[in-house]
Amino acid sequence: MYATQALTDLVPLAEELDKNKVTPGVLGFIVFAALAVGVWLLMKSMNRHMGKVDFEEAPDPDAVAEAPVAAGSAKRR
C-alpha cells in the first residue's frame, strides 16, 4: 500500500521536471566533495605510515656466494 501511495504522490512531481536537463545537484556535489576529502585523508595517512617504514633489503646469500671476483681485487683473510 505504501509503495503505490508513494508512486501516486511522486509521479506528478516528476512530470514537472524538465526531461532534457539532468544535473547531480547539491547532493551530488556534497557526495563528490566527501569522497575527495576521504581520499585526501587516506593518502595523507598512507604517506605518514610509509614514512615510518625502515626497510633494508638483506643481500641474497646465493647471489653473494656466486658473485664473480673482479680482476685486480684480492680477498683478505
All heavy atoms as TSV, in Angstrom:
chain	resi	resn	atom	element	x	y	z
A	1	MET	N	N	0.824	-1.193	0.000
A	1	MET	CA	C	0.000	0.000	0.000
A	1	MET	C	C	0.863	1.250	0.000
A	1	MET	O	O	0.561	2.209	-0.669
A	1	MET	CB	C	-0.910	-0.050	1.225
A	1	MET	CG	C	-1.741	1.153	1.416
A	1	MET	SD	S	-3.324	0.884	0.651
A	1	MET	CE	C	-4.085	2.426	0.936
A	2	TYR	N	N	1.937	1.252	0.757
A	2	TYR	CA	C	2.768	2.445	0.851
A	2	TYR	C	C	3.499	2.729	-0.458
A	2	TYR	O	O	3.667	3.890	-0.828
A	2	TYR	CB	C	3.790	2.303	1.975
A	2	TYR	CG	C	3.163	2.285	3.338
A	2	TYR	CD1	C	3.210	1.148	4.123
A	2	TYR	CD2	C	2.524	3.411	3.834
A	2	TYR	CE1	C	2.631	1.121	5.367
A	2	TYR	CE2	C	1.936	3.394	5.080
A	2	TYR	CZ	C	1.988	2.255	5.853
A	2	TYR	OH	O	1.413	2.230	7.087
A	3	ALA	N	N	3.949	1.687	-1.166
A	3	ALA	CA	C	4.666	1.889	-2.422
A	3	ALA	C	C	3.758	2.518	-3.468
A	3	ALA	O	O	4.164	3.434	-4.187
A	3	ALA	CB	C	5.236	0.566	-2.928
A	4	THR	N	N	2.537	2.039	-3.560
A	4	THR	CA	C	1.625	2.603	-4.557
A	4	THR	C	C	1.234	4.027	-4.199
A	4	THR	O	O	1.094	4.875	-5.078
A	4	THR	CB	C	0.362	1.739	-4.678
A	4	THR	OG1	O	-0.251	1.610	-3.405
A	4	THR	CG2	C	0.702	0.361	-5.229
A	5	GLN	N	N	1.094	4.301	-2.924
A	5	GLN	CA	C	0.753	5.652	-2.500
A	5	GLN	C	C	1.905	6.613	-2.788
A	5	GLN	O	O	1.688	7.735	-3.235
A	5	GLN	CB	C	0.413	5.657	-1.008
A	5	GLN	CG	C	-0.132	6.975	-0.525
A	5	GLN	CD	C	-0.523	6.923	0.940
A	5	GLN	OE1	O	-0.146	5.995	1.651
A	5	GLN	NE2	N	-1.267	7.905	1.383
A	6	ALA	N	N	3.150	6.147	-2.560
A	6	ALA	CA	C	4.312	6.988	-2.846
A	6	ALA	C	C	4.425	7.258	-4.335
A	6	ALA	O	O	4.745	8.373	-4.754
A	6	ALA	CB	C	5.576	6.316	-2.320
A	7	LEU	N	N	4.159	6.239	-5.158
A	7	LEU	CA	C	4.229	6.430	-6.612
A	7	LEU	C	C	3.175	7.417	-7.097
A	7	LEU	O	O	3.453	8.271	-7.938
A	7	LEU	CB	C	4.067	5.090	-7.325
A	7	LEU	CG	C	5.281	4.158	-7.287
A	7	LEU	CD1	C	4.950	2.834	-7.935
A	7	LEU	CD2	C	6.459	4.807	-7.968
A	8	THR	N	N	1.991	7.332	-6.551
A	8	THR	CA	C	0.938	8.248	-6.999
A	8	THR	C	C	1.225	9.677	-6.560
A	8	THR	O	O	0.833	10.629	-7.238
A	8	THR	CB	C	-0.437	7.809	-6.467
A	8	THR	OG1	O	-0.374	7.722	-5.050
A	8	THR	CG2	C	-0.849	6.490	-7.067
A	9	ASP	N	N	1.940	9.840	-5.447
A	9	ASP	CA	C	2.274	11.189	-4.989
A	9	ASP	C	C	3.478	11.761	-5.734
A	9	ASP	O	O	3.562	12.976	-5.949
A	9	ASP	CB	C	2.554	11.186	-3.493
A	9	ASP	CG	C	1.300	10.937	-2.664
A	9	ASP	OD1	O	0.191	11.126	-3.216
A	9	ASP	OD2	O	1.432	10.562	-1.486
A	10	LEU	N	N	4.450	10.920	-6.116
A	10	LEU	CA	C	5.682	11.411	-6.717
A	10	LEU	C	C	5.627	11.522	-8.234
A	10	LEU	O	O	6.395	12.269	-8.815
A	10	LEU	CB	C	6.854	10.499	-6.315
A	10	LEU	CG	C	7.213	10.516	-4.821
A	10	LEU	CD1	C	8.323	9.532	-4.529
A	10	LEU	CD2	C	7.599	11.908	-4.364
A	11	VAL	N	N	4.751	10.805	-8.882
A	11	VAL	CA	C	4.673	10.859	-10.347
A	11	VAL	C	C	4.315	12.259	-10.830
A	11	VAL	O	O	4.943	12.772	-11.764
A	11	VAL	CB	C	3.706	9.785	-10.886
A	11	VAL	CG1	C	3.389	10.009	-12.362
A	11	VAL	CG2	C	4.306	8.416	-10.682
A	12	PRO	N	N	3.351	12.950	-10.251
A	12	PRO	CA	C	3.081	14.319	-10.726
A	12	PRO	C	C	4.267	15.257	-10.513
A	12	PRO	O	O	4.494	16.154	-11.330
A	12	PRO	CB	C	1.887	14.768	-9.877
A	12	PRO	CG	C	1.249	13.516	-9.409
A	12	PRO	CD	C	2.355	12.518	-9.292
A	13	LEU	N	N	5.052	15.053	-9.461
A	13	LEU	CA	C	6.227	15.894	-9.235
A	13	LEU	C	C	7.288	15.636	-10.303
A	13	LEU	O	O	7.976	16.558	-10.738
A	13	LEU	CB	C	6.810	15.635	-7.845
A	13	LEU	CG	C	5.958	16.064	-6.656
A	13	LEU	CD1	C	6.612	15.637	-5.354
A	13	LEU	CD2	C	5.736	17.562	-6.679
A	14	ALA	N	N	7.433	14.394	-10.716
A	14	ALA	CA	C	8.427	14.053	-11.731
A	14	ALA	C	C	8.050	14.615	-13.090
A	14	ALA	O	O	8.920	14.923	-13.895
A	14	ALA	CB	C	8.587	12.541	-11.806
A	15	GLU	N	N	6.800	14.745	-13.375
A	15	GLU	CA	C	6.373	15.277	-14.663
A	15	GLU	C	C	6.675	16.765	-14.785
A	15	GLU	O	O	6.795	17.287	-15.884
A	15	GLU	CB	C	4.885	15.005	-14.871
A	15	GLU	CG	C	4.572	13.542	-15.077
A	15	GLU	CD	C	3.089	13.272	-15.192
A	15	GLU	OE1	O	2.292	14.226	-15.040
A	15	GLU	OE2	O	2.731	12.104	-15.421
A	16	GLU	N	N	6.792	17.471	-13.665
A	16	GLU	CA	C	7.082	18.897	-13.706
A	16	GLU	C	C	8.541	19.177	-14.043
A	16	GLU	O	O	8.872	20.267	-14.473
A	16	GLU	CB	C	6.749	19.535	-12.353
A	16	GLU	CG	C	5.270	19.501	-12.032
A	16	GLU	CD	C	4.984	20.027	-10.644
A	16	GLU	OE1	O	5.920	20.509	-9.990
A	16	GLU	OE2	O	3.839	19.955	-10.211
A	17	LEU	N	N	9.419	18.195	-13.858
A	17	LEU	CA	C	10.836	18.397	-14.140
A	17	LEU	C	C	11.090	18.403	-15.635
A	17	LEU	O	O	10.387	17.747	-16.406
A	17	LEU	CB	C	11.669	17.285	-13.489
A	17	LEU	CG	C	11.629	17.210	-11.959
A	17	LEU	CD1	C	12.410	16.002	-11.474
A	17	LEU	CD2	C	12.190	18.472	-11.351
A	18	ASP	N	N	12.097	19.160	-16.056
A	18	ASP	CA	C	12.489	19.180	-17.456
A	18	ASP	C	C	13.207	17.878	-17.778
A	18	ASP	O	O	14.239	17.564	-17.188
A	18	ASP	CB	C	13.409	20.378	-17.714
A	18	ASP	CG	C	13.773	20.524	-19.175
A	18	ASP	OD1	O	13.147	19.842	-20.010
A	18	ASP	OD2	O	14.678	21.317	-19.472
A	19	LYS	N	N	12.680	17.107	-18.706
A	19	LYS	CA	C	13.233	15.790	-19.018
A	19	LYS	C	C	14.532	15.879	-19.804
A	19	LYS	O	O	15.261	14.913	-19.902
A	19	LYS	CB	C	12.204	14.961	-19.782
A	19	LYS	CG	C	10.991	14.638	-18.941
A	19	LYS	CD	C	9.989	13.811	-19.684
A	19	LYS	CE	C	8.787	13.556	-18.787
A	19	LYS	NZ	N	7.777	12.742	-19.431
A	20	ASN	N	N	14.858	17.038	-20.360
A	20	ASN	CA	C	16.091	17.209	-21.125
A	20	ASN	C	C	17.245	17.725	-20.263
A	20	ASN	O	O	18.359	17.851	-20.748
A	20	ASN	CB	C	15.867	18.173	-22.286
A	20	ASN	CG	C	14.887	17.607	-23.292
A	20	ASN	OD1	O	14.862	16.404	-23.523
A	20	ASN	ND2	N	14.062	18.471	-23.861
A	21	LYS	N	N	16.982	18.040	-19.021
A	21	LYS	CA	C	18.011	18.604	-18.150
A	21	LYS	C	C	18.174	17.706	-16.929
A	21	LYS	O	O	17.259	17.580	-16.116
A	21	LYS	CB	C	17.619	20.012	-17.716
A	21	LYS	CG	C	18.654	20.692	-16.872
A	21	LYS	CD	C	18.205	22.090	-16.491
A	21	LYS	CE	C	19.242	22.762	-15.632
A	21	LYS	NZ	N	18.787	24.075	-15.192
A	22	VAL	N	N	19.355	17.095	-16.842
A	22	VAL	CA	C	19.649	16.232	-15.705
A	22	VAL	C	C	20.933	16.726	-15.063
A	22	VAL	O	O	21.966	16.813	-15.725
A	22	VAL	CB	C	19.806	14.753	-16.142
A	22	VAL	CG1	C	20.156	13.882	-14.962
A	22	VAL	CG2	C	18.548	14.271	-16.815
A	23	THR	N	N	20.879	17.066	-13.789
A	23	THR	CA	C	22.066	17.539	-13.075
A	23	THR	C	C	22.183	16.776	-11.756
A	23	THR	O	O	21.179	16.313	-11.208
A	23	THR	CB	C	21.957	19.042	-12.771
A	23	THR	OG1	O	20.833	19.269	-11.940
A	23	THR	CG2	C	21.833	19.860	-14.043
A	24	PRO	N	N	23.406	16.639	-11.247
A	24	PRO	CA	C	23.569	15.934	-9.983
A	24	PRO	C	C	23.066	16.752	-8.792
A	24	PRO	O	O	22.709	16.195	-7.770
A	24	PRO	CB	C	25.064	15.684	-9.888
A	24	PRO	CG	C	25.677	16.690	-10.767
A	24	PRO	CD	C	24.684	16.994	-11.839
A	25	GLY	N	N	23.074	18.039	-8.924
A	25	GLY	CA	C	22.564	18.894	-7.855
A	25	GLY	C	C	23.522	19.030	-6.687
A	25	GLY	O	O	24.686	18.634	-6.736
A	26	VAL	N	N	23.007	19.580	-5.620
A	26	VAL	CA	C	23.809	19.846	-4.430
A	26	VAL	C	C	24.211	18.543	-3.741
A	26	VAL	O	O	25.354	18.403	-3.293
A	26	VAL	CB	C	23.033	20.757	-3.456
A	26	VAL	CG1	C	23.808	20.979	-2.178
A	26	VAL	CG2	C	22.705	22.088	-4.112
A	27	LEU	N	N	23.328	17.586	-3.693
A	27	LEU	CA	C	23.641	16.313	-3.049
A	27	LEU	C	C	24.787	15.602	-3.769
A	27	LEU	O	O	25.697	15.066	-3.132
A	27	LEU	CB	C	22.408	15.414	-3.011
A	27	LEU	CG	C	22.616	14.044	-2.362
A	27	LEU	CD1	C	23.003	14.200	-0.894
A	27	LEU	CD2	C	21.381	13.196	-2.501
A	28	GLY	N	N	24.786	15.633	-5.089
A	28	GLY	CA	C	25.878	15.037	-5.854
A	28	GLY	C	C	27.197	15.722	-5.571
A	28	GLY	O	O	28.239	15.073	-5.452
A	29	PHE	N	N	27.188	17.048	-5.463
A	29	PHE	CA	C	28.409	17.786	-5.143
A	29	PHE	C	C	28.906	17.440	-3.748
A	29	PHE	O	O	30.105	17.252	-3.540
A	29	PHE	CB	C	28.173	19.295	-5.251
A	29	PHE	CG	C	29.361	20.097	-4.802
A	29	PHE	CD1	C	30.477	20.198	-5.606
A	29	PHE	CD2	C	29.363	20.715	-3.563
A	29	PHE	CE1	C	31.576	20.921	-5.195
A	29	PHE	CE2	C	30.454	21.444	-3.142
A	29	PHE	CZ	C	31.570	21.551	-3.959
A	30	ILE	N	N	27.996	17.350	-2.784
A	30	ILE	CA	C	28.399	17.031	-1.408
A	30	ILE	C	C	29.008	15.631	-1.338
A	30	ILE	O	O	30.034	15.428	-0.686
A	30	ILE	CB	C	27.190	17.178	-0.459
A	30	ILE	CG1	C	26.801	18.654	-0.337
A	30	ILE	CG2	C	27.492	16.583	0.908
A	30	ILE	CD1	C	25.513	18.894	0.396
A	31	VAL	N	N	28.405	14.674	-2.031
A	31	VAL	CA	C	28.947	13.309	-2.035
A	31	VAL	C	C	30.321	13.288	-2.687
A	31	VAL	O	O	31.262	12.680	-2.174
A	31	VAL	CB	C	27.975	12.345	-2.753
A	31	VAL	CG1	C	28.618	10.996	-3.001
A	31	VAL	CG2	C	26.705	12.190	-1.939
A	32	PHE	N	N	30.474	13.975	-3.826
A	32	PHE	CA	C	31.761	14.025	-4.508
A	32	PHE	C	C	32.817	14.704	-3.643
A	32	PHE	O	O	33.961	14.229	-3.558
A	32	PHE	CB	C	31.615	14.766	-5.839
A	32	PHE	CG	C	32.873	14.794	-6.641
A	32	PHE	CD1	C	33.285	13.678	-7.338
A	32	PHE	CD2	C	33.655	15.933	-6.677
A	32	PHE	CE1	C	34.452	13.696	-8.083
A	32	PHE	CE2	C	34.818	15.966	-7.411
A	32	PHE	CZ	C	35.229	14.848	-8.113
A	33	ALA	N	N	32.465	15.795	-2.979
A	33	ALA	CA	C	33.416	16.502	-2.111
A	33	ALA	C	C	33.809	15.625	-0.919
A	33	ALA	O	O	34.975	15.595	-0.519
A	33	ALA	CB	C	32.812	17.819	-1.630
A	34	ALA	N	N	32.856	14.885	-0.356
A	34	ALA	CA	C	33.176	13.998	0.768
A	34	ALA	C	C	34.115	12.885	0.323
A	34	ALA	O	O	35.055	12.527	1.059
A	34	ALA	CB	C	31.887	13.413	1.349
A	35	LEU	N	N	33.894	12.334	-0.866
A	35	LEU	CA	C	34.800	11.310	-1.382
A	35	LEU	C	C	36.195	11.881	-1.611
A	35	LEU	O	O	37.205	11.229	-1.312
A	35	LEU	CB	C	34.252	10.725	-2.679
A	35	LEU	CG	C	33.067	9.781	-2.536
A	35	LEU	CD1	C	32.508	9.434	-3.912
A	35	LEU	CD2	C	33.472	8.528	-1.799
A	36	ALA	N	N	36.282	13.088	-2.141
A	36	ALA	CA	C	37.584	13.711	-2.387
A	36	ALA	C	C	38.324	13.957	-1.078
A	36	ALA	O	O	39.527	13.698	-0.974
A	36	ALA	CB	C	37.400	15.024	-3.150
A	37	VAL	N	N	37.628	14.436	-0.065
A	37	VAL	CA	C	38.260	14.658	1.240
A	37	VAL	C	C	38.690	13.332	1.854
A	37	VAL	O	O	39.781	13.225	2.428
A	37	VAL	CB	C	37.300	15.426	2.183
A	37	VAL	CG1	C	37.811	15.443	3.617
A	37	VAL	CG2	C	37.090	16.851	1.680
A	38	GLY	N	N	37.877	12.305	1.715
A	38	GLY	CA	C	38.242	10.983	2.239
A	38	GLY	C	C	39.486	10.423	1.572
A	38	GLY	O	O	40.369	9.885	2.239
A	39	VAL	N	N	39.578	10.562	0.258
A	39	VAL	CA	C	40.770	10.083	-0.459
A	39	VAL	C	C	41.994	10.874	-0.042
A	39	VAL	O	O	43.077	10.321	0.162
A	39	VAL	CB	C	40.550	10.163	-1.986
A	39	VAL	CG1	C	41.848	9.950	-2.748
A	39	VAL	CG2	C	39.521	9.143	-2.410
A	40	TRP	N	N	41.850	12.182	0.114
A	40	TRP	CA	C	42.977	13.018	0.549
A	40	TRP	C	C	43.456	12.594	1.930
A	40	TRP	O	O	44.670	12.487	2.164
A	40	TRP	CB	C	42.557	14.484	0.544
A	40	TRP	CG	C	43.654	15.404	0.964
A	40	TRP	CD1	C	44.760	15.756	0.258
A	40	TRP	CD2	C	43.750	16.076	2.225
A	40	TRP	NE1	N	45.533	16.608	0.999
A	40	TRP	CE2	C	44.943	16.823	2.212
A	40	TRP	CE3	C	42.944	16.117	3.357
A	40	TRP	CZ2	C	45.336	17.606	3.281
A	40	TRP	CZ3	C	43.342	16.893	4.421
A	40	TRP	CH2	C	44.525	17.624	4.385
A	41	LEU	N	N	42.537	12.341	2.849
A	41	LEU	CA	C	42.922	11.906	4.195
A	41	LEU	C	C	43.585	10.533	4.171
A	41	LEU	O	O	44.562	10.291	4.900
A	41	LEU	CB	C	41.707	11.890	5.120
A	41	LEU	CG	C	41.152	13.260	5.506
A	41	LEU	CD1	C	39.841	13.113	6.268
A	41	LEU	CD2	C	42.164	14.034	6.331
A	42	LEU	N	N	43.089	9.618	3.348
A	42	LEU	CA	C	43.717	8.304	3.230
A	42	LEU	C	C	45.130	8.402	2.664
A	42	LEU	O	O	46.043	7.714	3.130
A	42	LEU	CB	C	42.869	7.390	2.353
A	42	LEU	CG	C	41.615	6.826	3.002
A	42	LEU	CD1	C	40.781	6.098	1.965
A	42	LEU	CD2	C	41.984	5.882	4.131
A	43	MET	N	N	45.334	9.246	1.672
A	43	MET	CA	C	46.681	9.418	1.106
A	43	MET	C	C	47.627	10.040	2.123
A	43	MET	O	O	48.794	9.649	2.216
A	43	MET	CB	C	46.609	10.295	-0.152
A	43	MET	CG	C	45.888	9.641	-1.303
A	43	MET	SD	S	46.729	8.205	-1.941
A	43	MET	CE	C	48.144	8.970	-2.684
A	44	LYS	N	N	47.134	10.989	2.890
A	44	LYS	CA	C	47.960	11.615	3.922
A	44	LYS	C	C	48.353	10.590	4.975
A	44	LYS	O	O	49.516	10.532	5.400
A	44	LYS	CB	C	47.176	12.765	4.557
A	44	LYS	CG	C	47.967	13.616	5.489
A	44	LYS	CD	C	47.152	14.805	5.964
A	44	LYS	CE	C	47.939	15.611	6.956
A	44	LYS	NZ	N	47.205	16.757	7.444
A	45	SER	N	N	47.417	9.748	5.383
A	45	SER	CA	C	47.700	8.712	6.366
A	45	SER	C	C	48.685	7.684	5.807
A	45	SER	O	O	49.594	7.239	6.504
A	45	SER	CB	C	46.400	8.024	6.781
A	45	SER	OG	O	46.666	6.932	7.619
A	46	MET	N	N	48.500	7.308	4.538
A	46	MET	CA	C	49.400	6.332	3.921
A	46	MET	C	C	50.824	6.878	3.853
A	46	MET	O	O	51.785	6.167	4.158
A	46	MET	CB	C	48.934	5.983	2.520
A	46	MET	CG	C	49.793	4.921	1.857
A	46	MET	SD	S	49.466	4.717	0.114
A	46	MET	CE	C	50.121	6.243	-0.528
A	47	ASN	N	N	50.981	8.147	3.490
A	47	ASN	CA	C	52.312	8.741	3.433
A	47	ASN	C	C	52.961	8.764	4.810
A	47	ASN	O	O	54.164	8.538	4.947
A	47	ASN	CB	C	52.246	10.147	2.854
A	47	ASN	CG	C	52.095	10.129	1.356
A	47	ASN	OD1	O	52.494	9.186	0.699
A	47	ASN	ND2	N	51.493	11.168	0.825
A	48	ARG	N	N	52.179	9.043	5.841
A	48	ARG	CA	C	52.712	9.059	7.199
A	48	ARG	C	C	53.171	7.658	7.607
A	48	ARG	O	O	54.244	7.484	8.191
A	48	ARG	CB	C	51.652	9.578	8.173
A	48	ARG	CG	C	52.202	9.840	9.550
A	48	ARG	CD	C	51.200	10.461	10.524
A	48	ARG	NE	N	50.134	11.229	9.903
A	48	ARG	CZ	C	48.834	10.940	10.028
A	48	ARG	NH1	N	48.453	9.897	10.730
A	48	ARG	NH2	N	47.924	11.688	9.459
A	49	HIS	N	N	52.370	6.646	7.294
A	49	HIS	CA	C	52.731	5.273	7.650
A	49	HIS	C	C	53.922	4.766	6.835
A	49	HIS	O	O	54.770	4.038	7.354
A	49	HIS	CB	C	51.533	4.341	7.473
A	49	HIS	CG	C	50.551	4.438	8.590
A	49	HIS	ND1	N	49.542	5.362	8.603
A	49	HIS	CD2	C	50.438	3.732	9.733
A	49	HIS	CE1	C	48.839	5.222	9.710
A	49	HIS	NE2	N	49.358	4.236	10.412
A	50	MET	N	N	53.989	5.134	5.572
A	50	MET	CA	C	55.114	4.706	4.738
A	50	MET	C	C	56.404	5.381	5.186
A	50	MET	O	O	57.483	4.819	5.030
A	50	MET	CB	C	54.845	5.024	3.269
A	50	MET	CG	C	53.736	4.188	2.671
A	50	MET	SD	S	54.066	2.432	2.689
A	50	MET	CE	C	55.281	2.323	1.413
A	51	GLY	N	N	56.304	6.577	5.747
A	51	GLY	CA	C	57.491	7.257	6.263
A	51	GLY	C	C	58.069	6.550	7.477
A	51	GLY	O	O	59.271	6.650	7.756
A	52	LYS	N	N	57.249	5.834	8.223
A	52	LYS	CA	C	57.717	5.114	9.409
A	52	LYS	C	C	58.405	3.800	9.068
A	52	LYS	O	O	59.091	3.231	9.905
A	52	LYS	CB	C	56.533	4.819	10.332
A	52	LYS	CG	C	55.937	6.046	10.972
A	52	LYS	CD	C	54.768	5.662	11.857
A	52	LYS	CE	C	54.099	6.871	12.449
A	52	LYS	NZ	N	52.943	6.497	13.271
A	53	VAL	N	N	58.234	3.317	7.852
A	53	VAL	CA	C	58.794	2.028	7.462
A	53	VAL	C	C	60.304	2.180	7.282
A	53	VAL	O	O	60.772	3.048	6.556
A	53	VAL	CB	C	58.149	1.519	6.152
A	53	VAL	CG1	C	58.843	0.258	5.664
A	53	VAL	CG2	C	56.678	1.271	6.374
A	54	ASP	N	N	61.063	1.318	7.945
A	54	ASP	CA	C	62.508	1.311	7.814
A	54	ASP	C	C	62.889	-0.049	7.239
A	54	ASP	O	O	63.060	-1.017	7.970
A	54	ASP	CB	C	63.172	1.537	9.182
A	54	ASP	CG	C	64.674	1.662	9.055
A	54	ASP	OD1	O	65.156	2.009	7.965
A	54	ASP	OD2	O	65.362	1.406	10.061
A	55	PHE	N	N	63.012	-0.106	5.936
A	55	PHE	CA	C	63.223	-1.381	5.258
A	55	PHE	C	C	64.575	-1.367	4.566
A	55	PHE	O	O	64.868	-0.493	3.766
A	55	PHE	CB	C	62.120	-1.613	4.224
A	55	PHE	CG	C	62.315	-2.861	3.420
A	55	PHE	CD1	C	62.077	-4.104	3.972
A	55	PHE	CD2	C	62.745	-2.794	2.113
A	55	PHE	CE1	C	62.253	-5.251	3.236
A	55	PHE	CE2	C	62.919	-3.934	1.369
A	55	PHE	CZ	C	62.677	-5.173	1.928
A	56	GLU	N	N	65.401	-2.324	4.925
A	56	GLU	CA	C	66.666	-2.528	4.235
A	56	GLU	C	C	66.681	-3.970	3.750
A	56	GLU	O	O	66.554	-4.898	4.546
A	56	GLU	CB	C	67.844	-2.261	5.166
A	56	GLU	CG	C	67.973	-0.808	5.560
A	56	GLU	CD	C	69.173	-0.557	6.464
A	56	GLU	OE1	O	70.057	-1.430	6.518
A	56	GLU	OE2	O	69.197	0.494	7.098
A	57	GLU	N	N	66.845	-4.137	2.469
A	57	GLU	CA	C	66.802	-5.473	1.894
A	57	GLU	C	C	68.093	-6.215	2.214
A	57	GLU	O	O	69.192	-5.704	1.988
A	57	GLU	CB	C	66.613	-5.383	0.386
A	57	GLU	CG	C	66.380	-6.717	-0.258
A	57	GLU	CD	C	66.033	-6.581	-1.718
A	57	GLU	OE1	O	65.769	-5.469	-2.180
A	57	GLU	OE2	O	66.034	-7.614	-2.386
A	58	ALA	N	N	67.956	-7.409	2.758
A	58	ALA	CA	C	69.126	-8.236	3.068
A	58	ALA	C	C	69.652	-8.830	1.764
A	58	ALA	O	O	68.886	-9.209	0.888
A	58	ALA	CB	C	68.737	-9.353	4.025
A	59	PRO	N	N	70.966	-8.912	1.625
A	59	PRO	CA	C	71.505	-9.495	0.400
A	59	PRO	C	C	71.165	-10.973	0.302
A	59	PRO	O	O	71.085	-11.678	1.306
A	59	PRO	CB	C	73.011	-9.282	0.532
A	59	PRO	CG	C	73.245	-9.084	1.984
A	59	PRO	CD	C	71.993	-8.484	2.546
A	60	ASP	N	N	70.954	-11.426	-0.900
A	60	ASP	CA	C	70.627	-12.827	-1.153
A	60	ASP	C	C	71.894	-13.660	-0.953
A	60	ASP	O	O	72.910	-13.414	-1.613
A	60	ASP	CB	C	70.106	-12.979	-2.573
A	60	ASP	CG	C	69.561	-14.366	-2.837
A	60	ASP	OD1	O	69.367	-15.118	-1.859
A	60	ASP	OD2	O	69.321	-14.687	-4.015
A	61	PRO	N	N	71.886	-14.632	-0.036
A	61	PRO	CA	C	73.115	-15.402	0.224
A	61	PRO	C	C	73.579	-16.184	-0.997
A	61	PRO	O	O	74.776	-16.375	-1.196
A	61	PRO	CB	C	72.738	-16.346	1.364
A	61	PRO	CG	C	71.302	-16.199	1.599
A	61	PRO	CD	C	70.802	-15.032	0.817
A	62	ASP	N	N	72.683	-16.640	-1.833
A	62	ASP	CA	C	73.083	-17.374	-3.035
A	62	ASP	C	C	73.763	-16.445	-4.042
A	62	ASP	O	O	74.728	-16.829	-4.698
A	62	ASP	CB	C	71.878	-18.042	-3.684
A	62	ASP	CG	C	71.267	-19.109	-2.780
A	62	ASP	OD1	O	72.015	-19.672	-1.958
A	62	ASP	OD2	O	70.055	-19.368	-2.905
A	63	ALA	N	N	73.264	-15.235	-4.171
A	63	ALA	CA	C	73.840	-14.290	-5.124
A	63	ALA	C	C	75.221	-13.843	-4.676
A	63	ALA	O	O	76.108	-13.633	-5.494
A	63	ALA	CB	C	72.928	-13.101	-5.293
A	64	VAL	N	N	75.439	-13.698	-3.375
A	64	VAL	CA	C	76.735	-13.256	-2.856
A	64	VAL	C	C	77.763	-14.366	-3.058
A	64	VAL	O	O	78.905	-14.113	-3.423
A	64	VAL	CB	C	76.626	-12.870	-1.363
A	64	VAL	CG1	C	77.976	-12.570	-0.774
A	64	VAL	CG2	C	75.701	-11.681	-1.214
A	65	ALA	N	N	77.382	-15.613	-2.853
A	65	ALA	CA	C	78.321	-16.728	-2.986
A	65	ALA	C	C	78.703	-16.949	-4.446
A	65	ALA	O	O	79.827	-17.364	-4.740
A	65	ALA	CB	C	77.710	-17.997	-2.419
A	66	GLU	N	N	77.803	-16.678	-5.374
A	66	GLU	CA	C	78.075	-16.914	-6.781
A	66	GLU	C	C	78.649	-15.699	-7.494
A	66	GLU	O	O	78.972	-15.786	-8.672
A	66	GLU	CB	C	76.779	-17.340	-7.482
A	66	GLU	CG	C	76.222	-18.648	-6.973
A	66	GLU	CD	C	74.861	-18.959	-7.565
A	66	GLU	OE1	O	74.404	-18.174	-8.422
A	66	GLU	OE2	O	74.263	-19.965	-7.166
A	67	ALA	N	N	78.778	-14.572	-6.820
A	67	ALA	CA	C	79.257	-13.356	-7.457
A	67	ALA	C	C	80.720	-13.539	-7.857
A	67	ALA	O	O	81.537	-13.986	-7.063
A	67	ALA	CB	C	79.111	-12.170	-6.519
A	68	PRO	N	N	81.072	-13.197	-9.100
A	68	PRO	CA	C	82.468	-13.349	-9.531
A	68	PRO	C	C	83.355	-12.289	-8.876
A	68	PRO	O	O	82.913	-11.188	-8.582
A	68	PRO	CB	C	82.383	-13.148	-11.038
A	68	PRO	CG	C	81.165	-12.344	-11.259
A	68	PRO	CD	C	80.212	-12.724	-10.170
A	69	VAL	N	N	84.574	-12.648	-8.625
A	69	VAL	CA	C	85.538	-11.715	-8.030
A	69	VAL	C	C	86.112	-10.886	-9.146
A	69	VAL	O	O	86.541	-11.395	-10.178
A	69	VAL	CB	C	86.654	-12.505	-7.287
A	69	VAL	CG1	C	87.681	-11.535	-6.721
A	69	VAL	CG2	C	86.057	-13.368	-6.212
A	70	ALA	N	N	86.117	-9.565	-8.976
A	70	ALA	CA	C	86.613	-8.675	-10.008
A	70	ALA	C	C	88.123	-8.823	-10.151
A	70	ALA	O	O	88.838	-9.097	-9.184
A	70	ALA	CB	C	86.251	-7.242	-9.654
A	71	ALA	N	N	88.595	-8.636	-11.359
A	71	ALA	CA	C	90.033	-8.740	-11.607
A	71	ALA	C	C	90.758	-7.629	-10.883
A	71	ALA	O	O	90.331	-6.485	-10.878
A	71	ALA	CB	C	90.313	-8.671	-13.107
A	72	GLY	N	N	91.857	-7.951	-10.238
A	72	GLY	CA	C	92.644	-6.961	-9.521
A	72	GLY	C	C	92.249	-6.827	-8.067
A	72	GLY	O	O	92.920	-6.163	-7.301
A	73	SER	N	N	91.147	-7.411	-7.666
A	73	SER	CA	C	90.780	-7.341	-6.251
A	73	SER	C	C	91.175	-8.643	-5.590
A	73	SER	O	O	91.022	-9.718	-6.160
A	73	SER	CB	C	89.292	-7.065	-6.090
A	73	SER	OG	O	88.567	-8.146	-6.603
A	74	ALA	N	N	91.687	-8.562	-4.447
A	74	ALA	CA	C	92.126	-9.766	-3.721
A	74	ALA	C	C	91.308	-9.898	-2.449
A	74	ALA	O	O	90.957	-8.911	-1.810
A	74	ALA	CB	C	93.610	-9.671	-3.397
A	75	LYS	N	N	91.023	-11.125	-2.100
A	75	LYS	CA	C	90.310	-11.362	-0.864
A	75	LYS	C	C	91.298	-11.300	0.296
A	75	LYS	O	O	92.374	-11.862	0.234
A	75	LYS	CB	C	89.632	-12.740	-0.871
A	75	LYS	CG	C	88.459	-12.832	-1.777
A	75	LYS	CD	C	87.806	-14.182	-1.605
A	75	LYS	CE	C	86.580	-14.278	-2.466
A	75	LYS	NZ	N	85.924	-15.585	-2.303
A	76	ARG	N	N	90.898	-10.608	1.334
A	76	ARG	CA	C	91.746	-10.549	2.540
A	76	ARG	C	C	91.299	-11.614	3.497
A	76	ARG	O	O	90.143	-11.849	3.701
A	76	ARG	CB	C	91.616	-9.175	3.187
A	76	ARG	CG	C	92.154	-8.078	2.319
A	76	ARG	CD	C	92.114	-6.781	3.065
A	76	ARG	NE	N	92.520	-5.696	2.176
A	76	ARG	CZ	C	92.496	-4.446	2.503
A	76	ARG	NH1	N	92.091	-4.077	3.687
A	76	ARG	NH2	N	92.892	-3.530	1.662
A	77	ARG	N	N	92.274	-12.248	4.142
A	77	ARG	CA	C	91.957	-13.280	5.115
A	77	ARG	C	C	92.393	-12.866	6.472
A	77	ARG	O	O	93.227	-12.242	6.829
A	77	ARG	CB	C	92.642	-14.590	4.739
A	77	ARG	CG	C	92.014	-15.142	3.498
A	77	ARG	CD	C	92.607	-16.463	3.228
A	77	ARG	NE	N	92.010	-16.970	1.987
A	77	ARG	CZ	C	92.089	-18.217	1.612
A	77	ARG	NH1	N	92.714	-19.090	2.333
A	77	ARG	NH2	N	91.546	-18.594	0.497
